């Protein structure tokens, strides 16, 4: 898992001009890669496929998730989300099943990669108490009405080119490329009637901790329909709102309208349709995308609902946002050769050889669309984030993999694509190099030993 996380998915250029002595005699390029040389540059992407890429929350905290301490997830002293510490951590906003088959009813291709007993699998209740996590003003991973969400660009995977279209709001896939991925009807309330057997199934419930409010209509273990949330072993359907007591926690089936977001604007705080965010100053107004309502985007109901459906299917998770962003970048990219190395591959005892594809090749199976396929079929692993090891593997393959570098004058670069900071390196040795060659002046004068910057400068210099 991440020790800390940046506020947005980033493309970090960590090295360029990786080829031997030619790089030492060349100033840093001021021209685009394509324009600077005739030999097509090599771009290798290190792709973060760690477990955190599956999550639906990305805030300024350790791992970018919500840390609940029994009463709050906000640090009043810093005016920011709690960075970490004691309590449970929440990583998802939509309980739409699991990839794993721990329970037949909870088996959902494209769903969460963690089971109900996992530390990193908890879904935030869809209540006004947590409106801020369903607002782009605080959680930029969530739906933002100021953005128009488009379906992904075409990509090549599973043996053919796949094109993507608008996600049907009444049957929005939880993942656009996973075969057999279930759908969610965004246009109706999720409740005991509409959800059917999934209403109380593992993988489709929220989690409530001490201090969390549980609304009317929720089904969970309780003393009665009016008391004792998370007490005993008898399931009850609540007829009053309850607050979970200290020392109690449990899964809960909670009714909610999926196509809902909260927008930062002036409104009359009533604790239901308008709430005060935990920072104490921002007001958040609830928008349910239903016929007859107006929206801050100015779109009509049908257009707003379609935009939300596209976000849900194509951008809801960190890995989905990454794929959509790379589609925008790579769809029309020409004049380069590209390859990929996933973090999990780099962590293997014997990492696979990087295969390069010419962006301009005629066949989609060997051009930029093929590279896009590696992003589109990204399935995160319940593993750590070996960013240092990935850099080392890619850097070493520039020297040893004869399928990458073709010419002495060829430019070579690695891009590490990740949602946050790396885990502490293990078993990674920075190659010997002289920092004085390219790192003597600002901003490279302070380069901590063993850091990502140290690795990048080593491969750049060599």
C-alpha positions in Angstrom: 0.0 0.0 0.0 1.0 3.6 -0.3 2.7 5.4 2.6 1.3 8.6 1.3 -0.5 9.7 -1.9 -0.5 12.6 -4.2 -3.8 14.4 -4.9 -4.1 13.3 -8.5 -3.0 10.6 -10.8 0.3 11.8 -12.3 2.6 11.1 -15.2 6.1 11.6 -13.8 9.0 11.7 -16.2 11.8 10.2 -14.2 14.5 9.7 -16.8 15.5 10.7 -20.3 18.5 10.2 -22.6 19.2 6.8 -21.0 21.6 5.6 -23.7 25.3 5.3 -22.8 28.0 7.9 -23.7 25.8 9.7 -26.2 23.8 11.1 -23.4 26.8 12.5 -21.6 27.8 14.6 -24.6 24.3 16.0 -25.2 22.5 18.9 -23.5 19.0 18.5 -22.2 16.7 18.6 -25.2 14.6 21.7 -25.8 12.7 20.2 -28.7 9.8 17.7 -28.6 11.1 14.1 -28.7 9.7 13.5 -32.2 11.1 16.7 -33.7 14.6 16.4 -32.2 15.7 13.2 -33.8 15.0 10.9 -36.8 15.4 7.7 -34.9 12.1 7.1 -33.0 12.5 7.7 -29.3 11.7 4.8 -26.9 9.2 5.4 -24.2 8.7 2.8 -21.5 5.9 3.2 -19.0 6.2 1.8 -15.5 2.5 1.2 -14.6 1.4 1.1 -11.0 -0.9 -1.9 -10.6 -0.9 -2.0 -6.8 -4.1 -2.4 -4.8 -4.6 1.3 -4.3 -5.2 1.8 -8.0 -8.6 0.1 -7.4 -9.9 2.6 -4.9 -12.5 5.3 -5.4 -11.2 7.9 -2.9 -8.2 10.2 -3.5 -7.7 12.8 -0.8 -4.7 14.3 1.1 -4.0 11.5 3.5 -1.9 8.4 3.9 -2.8 6.3 0.9 -5.3 8.9 -0.1 -8.1 7.2 1.8 -10.5 8.2 4.6 -9.2 7.4 8.1 -12.0 7.2 10.7 -11.1 7.4 14.4 -14.5 6.7 15.9 -15.8 10.3 15.7 -14.3 12.0 12.7 -12.1 11.7 9.6 -11.0 15.3 9.8 -8.1 16.9 11.5 -9.3 20.2 12.9 -5.8 21.4 13.8 -4.5 21.1 10.2 -7.8 21.8 8.5 -7.3 18.7 6.4 -8.4 15.0 6.3 -6.8 12.9 9.0 -3.5 11.7 7.5 -3.6 8.3 9.2 -3.3 6.8 12.6 -5.7 4.7 14.6 -9.1 3.6 13.3 -10.5 2.1 10.2 -9.6 3.2 6.6 -12.2 3.5 3.9 -11.3 3.1 0.2 -14.6 2.7 -1.8 -17.8 4.6 -2.3 -19.9 2.1 -4.3 -20.4 -1.5 -3.1 -20.7 -3.2 -6.4 -19.2 -6.7 -5.7 -15.8 -8.3 -5.7 -13.5 -9.7 -8.2 -12.8 -12.6 -5.8 -15.3 -15.4 -5.5 -15.3 -15.5 -1.7 -19.1 -15.6 -1.9 -21.0 -16.4 -5.0 -23.3 -13.4 -4.6 -20.2 -11.2 -4.1 -18.4 -12.4 -7.2 -18.2 -9.5 -9.7 -15.6 -9.2 -12.5 -14.4 -5.6 -12.4 -15.5 -5.2 -8.7 -13.3 -4.6 -5.7 -10.2 -6.6 -5.3 -10.6 -7.0 -1.6 -13.0 -9.2 0.4 -15.1 -8.2 3.4 -12.5 -9.3 5.9 -9.7 -7.3 4.3 -8.3 -4.2 6.0 -8.5 -2.2 2.8 -12.1 -3.0 1.9 -14.6 -0.7 3.5 -17.3 1.3 1.7 -18.2 4.8 3.0 -21.9 5.1 3.9 -23.9 7.2 1.4 -25.1 9.6 4.0 -24.9 13.4 4.5 -22.3 12.8 7.2 -19.9 11.9 4.4 -21.1 14.3 1.7 -17.6 15.7 1.4 -16.3 12.4 0.0 -18.9 12.5 -2.8 -17.9 16.0 -3.7 -15.1 16.9 -6.2 -14.3 19.8 -4.0 -12.8 17.4 -1.4 -12.4 14.1 -3.3 -11.2 14.9 -6.9 -11.7 11.2 -7.8 -15.5 11.8 -7.5 -17.8 13.1 -10.2 -17.2 16.7 -11.1 -20.1 18.4 -13.0 -17.7 20.9 -14.5 -16.0 18.1 -16.5 -17.4 16.4 -19.5 -16.6 12.7 -19.2 -16.1 10.9 -22.6 -15.9 7.2 -23.2 -12.3 5.9 -23.6 -10.4 6.1 -26.9 -10.2 2.8 -28.9 -7.6 0.3 -27.7 -6.3 -3.1 -28.7 -6.6 -6.0 -26.2 -7.9 -9.6 -26.0 -7.1 -10.0 -29.7 -8.9 -7.1 -31.3 -9.5 -3.4 -31.3 -12.3 -2.3 -28.9 -14.2 0.9 -29.2 -16.2 2.5 -26.4 -19.5 4.3 -26.3 -21.6 6.2 -23.8 -22.4 4.1 -20.7 -26.2 3.3 -20.4 -27.4 5.1 -17.2 -29.9 2.3 -16.5 -27.2 -0.4 -16.9 -23.8 1.2 -16.3 -21.0 -1.3 -16.2 -18.8 -1.3 -13.1 -15.8 -1.8 -15.4 -15.7 -1.2 -19.2 -13.3 -4.0 -20.2 -13.8 -6.8 -17.8 -15.8 -9.7 -19.4 -19.0 -10.3 -17.5 -18.8 -7.2 -15.5 -22.2 -6.5 -13.8 -24.1 -3.3 -14.2 -25.7 -0.8 -11.8 -28.9 1.0 -12.5 -28.0 4.6 -11.7 -31.5 5.8 -12.3 -33.3 4.1 -9.4 -32.7 3.8 -5.7 -30.7 0.9 -4.4 -33.0 -0.7 -1.8 -34.4 -4.1 -0.7 -36.9 -4.1 -3.7 -34.6 -3.1 -6.5 -31.4 -4.8 -5.3 -33.0 -8.2 -4.9 -30.7 -10.8 -3.4 -27.7 -8.4 -3.6 -29.4 -6.2 -1.0 -27.8 -8.2 1.9 -25.1 -10.0 -0.1 -21.4 -9.7 0.8 -19.7 -7.2 -1.5 -22.8 -5.0 -1.8 -23.0 -3.5 1.6 -21.5 -0.5 3.3 -19.6 -0.5 6.6 -20.4 1.5 9.7 -18.0 2.3 12.6 -18.6 3.9 15.9 -20.0 7.4 15.5 -21.4 6.8 12.1 -25.1 7.5 11.4 -27.2 4.8 9.9 -30.4 6.0 8.1 -34.0 4.8 8.1 -34.5 1.8 5.9 -31.1 0.3 6.5 -30.8 -3.4 7.3 -28.1 -4.6 9.7 -27.6 -6.5 12.9 -29.3 -4.5 15.7 -31.0 -4.9 19.0 -34.3 -3.8 17.4 -35.6 -1.6 14.6 -35.2 1.4 16.8 -32.0 0.7 18.9 -28.6 -0.9 19.1 -27.0 -0.6 15.7 -24.4 -3.4 15.2 -25.6 -5.2 18.4 -26.3 -8.9 18.4 -26.8 -11.3 15.6 -30.3 -10.5 14.4 -30.8 -8.5 11.3 -33.2 -5.6 11.6 -34.6 -3.0 9.2 -34.3 0.4 10.9 -37.4 2.6 11.3 -35.4 5.4 12.9 -31.9 6.8 12.3 -29.3 5.4 14.7 -25.7 6.2 15.6 -23.3 3.3 16.0 -22.1 3.1 19.6 -18.5 2.9 20.7 -17.0 -0.5 20.3 -19.5 -1.5 17.6 -19.1 -2.0 13.9 -20.7 -4.0 11.2 -21.8 -4.2 7.5 -25.0 -2.5 6.6 -27.4 -2.5 3.6 -28.2 1.2 3.2 -30.7 2.6 0.6 -29.3 5.3 -1.6 -29.7 6.9 -5.0 -26.5 6.2 -7.0 -26.5 9.2 -9.3 -25.9 11.7 -6.6 -23.2 14.3 -6.0 -22.6 17.2 -3.6 -21.5 20.6 -5.0 -19.8 23.4 -3.1 -22.1 26.4 -3.2 -24.1 28.7 -0.9 -27.2 26.9 0.5 -29.2 26.8 3.6 -27.7 24.1 5.9 -30.4 21.6 6.9 -28.3 18.5 7.5 -30.0 16.7 4.6 -30.0 18.6 1.2 -27.3 21.0 2.4 -24.5 20.3 4.8 -21.5 22.0 6.2 -18.3 20.3 5.2 -15.9 19.2 8.0 -13.6 22.1 7.4 -16.4 24.2 9.0 -16.7 26.7 6.1 -17.7 25.0 2.9 -21.3 24.4 2.2 -22.3 21.4 0.1 -25.6 21.1 -1.7 -26.9 17.6 -2.7 -27.8 17.0 -6.4 -29.8 13.9 -7.3 -29.8 13.5 -11.0 -33.5 13.1 -11.5 -36.0 14.5 -13.9 -37.2 18.0 -13.0 -34.0 18.9 -11.1 -31.5 21.6 -12.3 -27.8 21.2 -12.1 -24.8 23.5 -11.6 -23.4 22.4 -14.9 -26.4 23.9 -16.8 -27.0 20.5 -18.5 -30.5 19.1 -18.7 -31.4 15.9 -16.8 -30.6 13.5 -19.6 -27.2 15.1 -20.4 -26.2 15.2 -16.7 -27.3 11.6 -16.1 -25.3 10.5 -19.2 -22.2 12.4 -18.0 -22.5 10.8 -14.5 -22.9 7.3 -16.1 -19.7 7.9 -18.2 -17.8 8.9 -15.1 -19.1 5.9 -13.2 -18.0 3.4 -15.9 -14.9 5.0 -17.2 -13.4 7.2 -14.4 -14.8 6.1 -11.0 -11.6 4.4 -9.8 -8.0 5.5 -9.9 -7.1 2.8 -12.4 -10.0 3.9 -14.6 -9.0 7.6 -14.5 -5.5 6.5 -15.5 -6.7 4.5 -18.4 -8.9 7.3 -19.7 -6.1 9.8 -19.4 -3.7 7.6 -21.2 -6.2 7.1 -24.0 -6.3 10.9 -24.5 -2.5 11.0 -24.6 -1.8 8.0 -26.8 -4.6 7.9 -29.2 -3.0 10.3 -31.7 0.6 10.0 -30.6 3.0 9.3 -33.4 6.7 9.1 -34.1 7.7 7.1 -31.0 8.1 3.5 -29.9 6.4 2.4 -26.6 6.5 -0.4 -24.1 5.2 -1.1 -20.6 6.3 -2.7 -17.4 3.8 -3.2 -14.6 4.9 -2.9 -11.0 3.9 -6.5 -10.2 5.9 -7.7 -13.2 9.0 -5.8 -12.1 8.7 -7.3 -8.6 9.0 -10.9 -10.0 12.1 -12.8 -9.4 12.7 -12.7 -13.2 10.8 -9.8 -14.7 9.6 -10.2 -18.3 11.4 -8.6 -21.2 9.9 -5.3 -22.3 8.3 -5.5 -25.8 8.3 -2.3 -27.8 5.6 -1.3 -30.2 5.9 1.3 -33.0 3.2 3.9 -32.5 2.9 4.2 -36.3 2.6 0.5 -37.2 -0.2 -0.3 -39.5 -1.5 -3.3 -37.4 -3.3 -2.3 -34.2 -1.8 -5.3 -32.5 1.6 -3.7 -32.7 1.0 0.0 -32.5 0.0 2.6 -29.9 -3.4 1.0 -29.5 -1.7 -2.2 -28.3 0.1 -0.1 -25.6 -3.2 1.4 -24.6 -4.5 -2.1 -24.1 -2.1 -2.6 -21.3 -3.7 0.3 -19.4 -7.2 -0.7 -20.3 -6.8 -4.2 -19.0 -5.0 -3.1 -15.8 -6.0 -5.4 -12.9 -4.5 -4.2 -9.7 -2.8 -6.7 -7.3 -3.2 -6.8 -3.5 0.5 -5.8 -3.3 2.8 -3.0 -2.4 4.2 -0.3 -4.6 7.7 -1.2 -5.8 8.4 2.0 -7.7 12.1 1.9 -7.1 12.3 -1.7 -8.3 10.3 -0.9 -11.4 12.7 2.0 -12.2 15.6 -0.3 -11.8 14.2 -3.0 -14.0 13.3 -0.6 -16.8 16.7 1.2 -16.5 18.6 -2.1 -16.6 16.6 -3.3 -19.6 17.6 -0.2 -21.5 21.1 -1.6 -21.2 20.5 -5.3 -21.6 17.3 -5.7 -23.7 18.4 -5.5 -27.3 14.8 -5.1 -28.4 14.6 -1.6 -27.0 17.6 0.5 -28.1 18.2 0.4 -31.8 20.6 3.2 -32.5 23.3 5.1 -30.6 21.6 8.4 -31.3 18.2 7.2 -30.1 16.5 9.0 -27.2 15.1 6.8 -24.4 12.8 7.7 -21.5 10.9 6.0 -18.8 7.7 7.3 -17.4 6.4 6.1 -14.0 2.6 6.3 -13.9 1.4 6.1 -10.3 -1.2 7.5 -7.9 1.3 8.3 -5.1 4.5 7.8 -3.2 6.4 4.6 -3.3 6.9 2.0 -0.6 10.4 2.0 1.0 12.8 0.3 -1.5 14.0 -3.2 -0.8 16.8 -4.9 -2.6 17.4 -2.0 -5.0 20.9 -0.7 -5.5 21.5 2.6 -7.3 24.0 2.2 -10.1 27.3 4.0 -9.5 27.4 7.4 -11.2 28.9 10.9 -10.7 26.3 13.4 -9.5 28.6 16.2 -10.6 28.0 15.3 -14.3 24.4 16.5 -14.3 23.3 17.0 -10.7 25.7 19.6 -9.5 23.3 22.5 -9.9 19.8 23.3 -8.6 17.4 21.7 -8.4 19.5 18.5 -8.2 22.1 19.5 -5.6 20.1 17.7 -2.8 19.5 14.2 -4.0 18.9 11.8 -1.1 20.7 8.5 -1.5 18.5 5.7 -2.6 15.6 7.9 -3.5 13.7 7.9 -6.8 15.5 11.0 -7.7 18.8 9.3 -7.1 17.8 6.4 -9.3 16.6 8.7 -12.1 19.8 10.8 -12.1 21.9 7.6 -12.1 20.2 6.3 -15.2 20.1 9.7 -16.9 23.9 10.1 -16.3 24.8 6.6 -17.4 
